[in-house]
């Protein structure tokens, strides 16, 4: 399985990371201290804890959104997907985005 893209929303140092793309091969993440390298690595667990983004510019009087999310796009073979499915008791939810063609078919 290859992680193709990752996006963090409201997690630690990321209000919205935007889509981060990863090509096949070797990826190196570098940066200054306290810019989100560890938060990015934690997101690969895909079970990130709710640790809302808070910056120095955040208004202390405004409530913080408590929900942190990670969106991920993966590429997998059929055999890998079968093993993942079996490892999760035969049930894996796979969201399928609606295309204009599939929407027209439903009408």
Secondary structure by P-SEA (a helix, b strand, c coil): ccccccccccccccccccbbbbcccbbbbbbcccccaaaaaaacccccccbbbbccccccccccccccbbbbbbbbcaaaaaaaaaaaccbbbbbbbbcaaaaaaac
